[in-house]
Amino acid sequence: MVAIAVGGCNRKPAINGEFNVTYDWVDGAVQSSVVQAVKPQGPVPDSARRVILDIVKLYIADGVQAANLKRASGRIDAVIYSPPPYYVQPREFVITEPDFSALTAAVEKEDTAAIRKMIASFQNVNQRDLPSRQTALAIAAVGGRVQSLRTLLELGADPNLSDNIGMTPLMYAVEVGNEGAVSALVHAGANVAAVNDAGKSAMSLARERNQEKMLPLLSGQ
């Protein structure tokens, strides 16, 4: 996260310190929040609380969007200095619910009942980890968890979502040489021609990693 200057009205309250904001985000807006002063500690006046929330909600919106979610709960820490324009340096952005680590743990264990329950509760089948932007489907592909992978696809996981280096679940499945995962992803509509940030497709990765056995699956033979 990058430090920026925000606002320019001298009538706004003086704000100096590090703040912790817990939030509930639903359909594009903060529904509830708690603002706490971390350094220096002490009460946060209502006028300052409103300004702090106006500032950090932009970062919350970006983070929730990057995670591919419509609703989330979590925390953001930021250093804010005044007088206006405010100097803002976000320190940490965390999504605590839906808990991506709990979903990936279920994927690793191939606990399909837990996967179904979490996705039914949070509608987060395409949630992305931050900052990697990997989905649970990509993690299933990397780990060769074919049962989890098929369950996620059945629940609507997008096989073409790439991570922060352009890798798709199909590319990961090819790299680890899992024919079952490759077959399931291709059948679900994975784009065989997609390329990662290095300009490599699933086919070129198969050749590079000596996974020629994947070529017939990728070519539909």
ZAMARGU-4260 file (C-alpha; in steps of 0.2 Angstrom, whole numbers, plus 5000, padded with zeros to 4 digits):
<rodrens>
0) 5000/5000/5000 | 5006/5017/4995 | 5006/5033/5006 | 4995/5047/4999 | 4989/5064/5003
5) 4970/5066/5006 | 4959/5081/5007 | 4963/5100/5008 | 4950/5108/5019 | 4958/5117/5034
10) 4942/5116/5044 | 4944/5097/5045 | 4950/5091/5062 | 4968/5088/5066 | 4973/5069/5066
15) 4990/5063/5070 | 4994/5045/5074 | 4991/5027/5070 | 4974/5020/5070 | 4966/5003/5069
20) 4949/5001/5060 | 4938/4986/5061 | 4925/4985/5047 | 4910/4975/5040 | 4909/4978/5021
25) 4893/4973/5012 | 4889/4977/4993 | 4901/4992/4991 | 4899/5001/5008 | 4905/5000/5026
30) 4890/4994/5036 | 4899/4996/5053 | 4916/5000/5060 | 4926/5003/5075 | 4940/5016/5075
35) 4954/5014/5089 | 4969/5025/5092 | 4985/5014/5093 | 4998/5027/5094 | 4995/5038/5104
40) 4982/5029/5113 | 4966/5038/5119 | 4948/5042/5113 | 4945/5046/5095 | 4933/5061/5094
45) 4917/5059/5083 | 4923/5072/5070 | 4940/5063/5068 | 4932/5046/5068 | 4921/5051/5053
50) 4936/5058/5043 | 4947/5042/5047 | 4933/5031/5041 | 4931/5042/5025 | 4950/5040/5022
55) 4952/5021/5025 | 4936/5016/5016 | 4944/5019/5000 | 4958/5006/5005 | 4945/4994/5011
60) 4935/4995/4995 | 4951/4991/4985 | 4956/4977/4996 | 4939/4969/4996 | 4938/4971/4977
65) 4955/4963/4975 | 4950/4948/4986 | 4935/4946/4974 | 4922/4948/4988 | 4905/4957/4990
70) 4905/4956/5009 | 4919/4954/5021 | 4924/4959/5039 | 4942/4963/5044 | 4954/4976/5050
75) 4965/4990/5042 | 4979/4999/5051 | 4985/5016/5045 | 4996/5031/5050 | 4987/5048/5047
80) 4995/5065/5049 | 4987/5082/5047 | 4984/5097/5045 | 4974/5093/5029 | 4979/5088/5016
85) 4981/5072/5027 | 4996/5061/5024 | 4990/5043/5024 | 5001/5027/5025 | 4991/5011/5026
90) 5001/4998/5037 | 4991/4982/5035 | 4974/4976/5028 | 4967/4960/5034 | 4951/4951/5029
95) 4946/4940/5044 | 4929/4934/5037 | 4927/4924/5026 | 4943/4916/5032 | 4953/4911/5016
100) 4965/4901/5027 | 4950/4890/5033 | 4945/4887/5015 | 4962/4882/5010 | 4964/4871/5025
105) 4948/4862/5019 | 4955/4861/5002 | 4971/4853/5007 | 4962/4840/5018 | 4950/4837/5004
110) 4936/4840/5016 | 4923/4843/5003 | 4909/4845/5016 | 4918/4859/5025 | 4921/4867/5007
115) 4903/4866/5003 | 4898/4873/5020 | 4909/4888/5019 | 4905/4893/5001 | 4886/4891/5005
120) 4889/4903/5020 | 4900/4916/5012 | 4898/4914/4993 | 4916/4915/4991 | 4921/4901/4979
125) 4931/4914/4969 | 4939/4923/4984 | 4957/4928/4981 | 4971/4927/4994 | 4980/4944/4996
130) 4993/4948/4990 | 4995/4933/4979 | 4978/4933/4972 | 4977/4914/4971 | 4960/4906/4972
135) 4956/4890/4982 | 4955/4882/4965 | 4973/4887/4961 | 4978/4880/4978 | 4969/4863/4974
140) 4978/4862/4958 | 4995/4866/4965 | 4993/4853/4979 | 4985/4840/4967 | 4969/4840/4977
145) 4958/4833/4963 | 4943/4830/4974 | 4943/4847/4981 | 4946/4854/4964 | 4931/4845/4957
150) 4920/4851/4971 | 4925/4869/4969 | 4922/4868/4950 | 4905/4861/4954 | 4901/4875/4965
155) 4905/4888/4952 | 4924/4891/4953 | 4931/4901/4938 | 4945/4891/4931 | 4952/4906/4922
160) 4956/4917/4936 | 4975/4921/4936 | 4985/4926/4951 | 4997/4940/4953 | 5010/4932/4941
165) 4997/4927/4928 | 4997/4909/4933 | 4980/4900/4931 | 4974/4884/4940 | 4977/4875/4924
170) 4995/4880/4923 | 4999/4875/4940 | 4990/4858/4937 | 5002/4856/4922 | 5017/4860/4932
175) 5014/4847/4945 | 5009/4834/4932 | 4992/4830/4938 | 4982/4823/4924 | 4966/4822/4934
180) 4966/4840/4938 | 4971/4845/4920 | 4957/4835/4913 | 4944/4842/4925 | 4950/4860/4922
185) 4950/4858/4903 | 4932/4850/4904 | 4926/4865/4915 | 4932/4878/4901 | 4950/4882/4906
190) 4958/4893/4893 | 4972/4882/4886 | 4979/4897/4876 | 4980/4909/4891 | 4998/4915/4895
195) 5006/4920/4911 | 5016/4936/4915 | 5031/4927/4907 | 5022/4924/4891 | 5020/4905/4894
200) 5005/4895/4891 | 4999/4878/4899 | 5006/4869/4883 | 5023/4878/4884 | 5024/4874/4902
205) 5021/4856/4899 | 5035/4855/4887 | 5047/4865/4898 | 5043/4854/4913 | 5044/4838/4903
210) 5026/4835/4905 | 5022/4829/4887 | 5009/4817/4894 | 4998/4833/4897 | 4999/4838/4878
215) 4985/4827/4872 | 4973/4833/4887 | 4977/4851/4883 | 4974/4848/4864 | 4958/4839/4867
220) 4963/4823/4860
</rodrens>
